[in-house]
Amino acid sequence: MKVTEITTHMIKLDFTAWYEDRPKPDTEPRFWYYPLICLSTDEGIEGYSMGYGVVGCGHANASLIHDVYYHHVVGHDPLCHEAIWQNIRRLNRHLYGITDTIQAELDVALWDIKGKVAGLPIATLLGKVRDKVPLYASLPPHLIETPEALEKSVKAKKAAGYSGIKLQPLGGPASVIPRLHLAREIVGPDFPLMIDSSAELTFVEALAIGRELDTLKYLWFEEPIPDRQINQLKKLADDIETPVLAAETVRLHELPQYLIQGALDIARGDVHLKGGITGLCKALAMCELMGYELEIHTAASPIIDVANLHVACASELSRFVEAHHPIFRFAIKDNPLEVDEDGYQRLPQKPGLGIELDWDWIDDNTEKVIKGYTSA
């Protein structure tokens, strides 16, 4: 079997709904562009994946696939995905301005093909341990910036049946700590709560918030300071009881140093940022052997998040999977990313990714289609 072509549909999405009842800032674009990637094979089997479009990188993402990575996939056997993954890893050594996400997107499509060839879900190929994973909801900064907004958002997510809620507040201790207390009051003493500071804090600010989290019994303190501040992360993890969750932005081959040095309590990873299904499985194996949990992060890209769910169902290291805003659940029929009545995401049971793409919706929202090698 050989990959014969890469076709990318550039999906144009109106993201004004992201702001809900707030006006869209004039500085933000109305439309985001998501690359829907299709690998075709000489046996008629197709594998699908998707890029990321939120920060305006969709067109650049697609151009890289067709300009730089095309011949590292087309003409190769998709079932030899480890060889393709290693070749792309070596290529990335010379592409300093590009992250591992392109490698990840291509890897997911290769695994989709492999599952379809085998007639099995990807999770089964990986060694499935469960069919469902508890799902928590993340609340971005603009939905919790006032006490009233926080109360409305937290109550809505709890009523929707999520198994936990993660807050993503902006600001220092003076503004964040009161909101942490309010959220705990709303949900009660035992409901799982987490906080993600998106690397916005100084060490001193993170320490003050972390000590307050210890009294409020939050499950983790995520990315309190930049991941690359490894010594400060270790100090924080040593100084507070609440587990420090970090390494979301750390590349796969950098992760061992964080584990060896004890710079975190729980590792963070996902298919998109750790080099695909292949890369995330390597990260999970690393963490398991060294006694760490790894919580799987949302990619805010629906096909990639389905891939995250497959990996989560083949490991016991991730207590949850993560749900972001509903606007990121597009282009898939009978979407498995929705929360079920028990607060879980449930694994699709069909081969490969196990999803059916909504081609009517995709065609209606595709701005252009890219095919072939574009640097010729």
N, C-alpha and C positions, 0 to 999 in steps of 0.2 A: 504494500500500500504506500502511496505517495501523496503528499499535499500538492495540489495542482494550482491553487489560486487562493489569494486573500482578497476578500471583498469587504469594504467598510461602508456602512450606512451612517451618515452624519445626521443624528437625530436632533432636531431643533425643539427645545422645550421652553415654554413660557413659565418662568419660575416666580411669578408674582405671588402665587399661592404660598410660597415659602414664608412670606411676611405676614400671612394670615390677616388680622384686622388692622395691621400697621401699613402705612404707605411705604412703597418701595423707595429706598434712598436714591437720590438723583445720581449718586456716584456708582451705583450698582447696575449691571446690565439687566435687561428684562429677559433675555434669552441665554440659555446655557446649551452647549453642544456636547452630546455624548456619542462616542464612536461605538457602533454595534459591529463587532468583528466576526466574520464568517470564514472559516478555513474549509475549502472544498477538497475532496480527495478523488482519486481515480476510480474508487469503488462506489461513488455516489453518497458516501456518508459525510455529513457536515458537522463541524464543531463550532460552538458559539461562545463568545465572550464579550466583554464590554469594558470600555475605558471610563475615565472620570472627566466630568465637565464643569464642575462647580466653580473653579477659579480661573476659567477661561482657557484651559489647556486642551480642550477637546480637539481642535484642529491641529495643534502641534503634535498631539498624541497620534492622530491618524497619519500625519505626514511622516513621523518617525517610523511607524510600522511599515509603510510602503517605500520610504526612502532608504532606511538603514537596515531594517530587520528582515526584509522580504526574502532574500535569498538564503537566510539562515533557517527558514521554515519551508518555503516552497521547494519541492524536489526532494524533501526528506520524508522518512517514514514517521507518521505521527505516533505510532506505538512505541517508537524509540524516544520518548519525550525526555528521558533523563539525559540522553546525548544532546538533544536540542537545547535543553536547559543549561547544560554545562558550556556548550558553544556560545550561547548568549551571555552567560556569566563572563566568559573570557572577552567577548566583544565589549561588554560594559566597562571593562578595565580601561578602555581607551575613550570612553564617552563620559567624561567626568560630570558633564552638566545634565545627565539623564539618570533618573533613579531606576530601581528595579521594577517599576510598575509595568513597563512594556513587556518585560520578561514574564511577569505575572499574567498579563492579559492573554498572551499567546499560550502560556502553559495551561490555562483553564480550558481553552478551546481544544487543545490536544487531549486533555483528560476527558472532555465531553465525547470526543471521537472514540477514545479507548473504551469508555463505558458502553457506548452504542455498539461497538464491535463485539464486546463481551456479553452484551445483553443484560448488563447489571448497572445499578446505581454506582456512582463514584464512591460513595461511602462504603459500599459493600467491597469494592476493590481495595479500599484502604484498611478493611478489617473492622467493620461496623460494630459499635458497642451499644448503640441506642438509636431510637427512631424519632426522638424529640428532645429539644433542649429548652430550658427555661429562658424566656425572653424578657429583657428589661428595656424600658423606654428612656431615651436621652432627650433632655430638654435644653435646647440651645440658648445662648445668652439673651436674645431678644424676646424670648417667651417667659423669662423669669426675672426681668430687670427691676420690677417693682413688687412689693409684697402682694398686691392684688393680682398681678399677672402670675406670680408664682403659685398662689393659692389656686387660681383657676386651672393652671396647667397641671399641677400635681394631682388635684382631685380628678381631673379628666383622665389622666393616664391610669390612676389607680382604679377608677370605675371601669375603664376599658379592659381590665383584667391582667395587666402586665405583672410579671413576677418581681419586678423591682423598678426603681427610677434612679436615673443618674442626672444630677444637676451640672450645668456648665456655666457657672456664674463668672462674670468679669468683675474686676476690682480687687482691692486689698481687704484685710481683715475687717475693717470697720463696716464695709458694705456687705461682705460675704457672710460673716458669722451670723448676723441676725436672720439671713435667709436660710442658713443651715438649720437653725433652731426652729424656724417656722415650718419648714418641710417636715422635720421630725414630729412636731406637734400635730400636723395634719394627718400623717400616715400612721402614727402610733409607734410604740417602742420597738416592735419586732419586724416591721416591714423593711425589706432591704433597700437601703439608700446608698448612693455613691456620689462622689464629686470628681469632676474633671476640670482642672484649671488651665488646660491647654498651654502649659509652659509660660504662663503670664506672670508668675510670682517671683519675687526674690526669695532667697533662702530664709531670711528673717520673717517675711510675710508667710511663707509656707509653714514655718515652725509654729507660728501663732495660730494659724488655722488648723494645723495638724493636732495640736494639743486640745483644741476645742472639739475636733472630730473624735478624739478618744473618749470624751464624756458623752457624745451623742451616738456612739456605736455605729458609725458609718462603716460599710464593708471595705472600702478602699479610698485612697487619695491618689487620683490619677494625674500623671504628668504635671506635678506641682511646679517644677522648674524645668528648664530645657534639658532634654535627654543627654546632651553632650557634657553636662556638668556632673560628671560621674562621681567625683569626690563629695560634692555637696548632696547628691542623691543618697549616697551611703550614709552621710552624717544624719540626714533627715530620717532615713529608714531606721537608724539606730536610736534616734531620740524620741520617736513617737510610737505608740502602740498600734495605731491604725496602719494596715498594710499599705506600703507605697507601691503603686502600680506604674511601671514605666517601660520604656524602650519601644514605644509605638513607632517612632521615627528612626529607630536604629536598624541599619541594614543587617541582613541575616548573618553575615560573617563577622559583624561587630558584636553580636549578642553574647558570645561566650565570655567576653571581658566583664560584662555586667553581672553575669552569674558567678564567675570566679571571684570577683571582688565583693560580692554581696551588696551591690549598689541598688538593689530593689528587693521587694518581697514577692511580687507577682509580676511576671513578664507580660508584655502586650504584643500582639501580633495579629495579622490577618493575611488573607490570600494576596491582597493587592500590594501590601508594603513589605512582605517577606518573600517575594519571588515566586508567587503562584501557589498552587496546591502542593507542588513538589517542595518549594521552599518552606512553606508553613509546616509541612510534615517534618522537615528536618529540624525546624525550631522546636516543635513539640517533643521530638525525640531527645533533643538536647536538654530541654527543661525536665523531662521525666527522669533522665539519668542523673541529673544534678539535684533533684528534689524540689523543683519549682513548679508552681501552677503557671499556666499561660491563658489569659483571658482573650478570647477572639473578638476583635474589633469590627465594627461595621465599615464597609467601604463606601457607603452612600452611592453604590452602583449596583443595580438589582441582580444582574447575572453573577457578578463577583460575590454578592452576599449569599446567593444560593450556593456557590462554591464554598463559602465560609461555613454554611450550614452542613454541607457534606463532611467537611473536615472535622467540625465540632462533633458530629455523630460518630466519628471514628476515634474519638479520644475522650478520656475522662478528666483531662486537665483543665478544661474550660467549664466553669460552673454555669455560665450564661452564654447567650449570644445577644447582640445589641440591635435595637431598632431605632433608626433616626426618624425624621419627619416623613409622613406618608407620601410626600411628593417624590421620594426616591424609589417608590415601588411601581414602576411603569414597565410596559412592553411585555408583560408576562400574563398569560391566562391562568386562572385558578392559582393565584400567587401564593406560594408557600411561605412568603415572608410575613404574612399577616399573623397577628396573635390569635391563638385559638382560645376556646372557652376555659382552658386550664392554665393560660399564661405561658404557652409554649409556642415555638416554631416546630412544625412537623416535617420530617424528611420526605421529599418526593420519592416515589417508589419505582418510577420508570427508568430505563437505562440512561447512562451519562448523567448530565445535570438533572434530568427528569422533568424538564419544564417544556411547555408549549409556548412559543413566542406568538404574540398577537400581531401578525403581519399586517392586518388592516390598519391597526393603530400605528405601527412602525412606518408603513408606506405613507400614511397621512402626515407624519411628522418628520420624514426624512428630507433634509434640504439638498443633499447631494450624495452620490454613491462613488466611492473610490475603488478602483480595481487595478491590479497589476503593479509593476515596479515603476515608480514615478520619477526616479532619478536617471533613467536611461537617456 
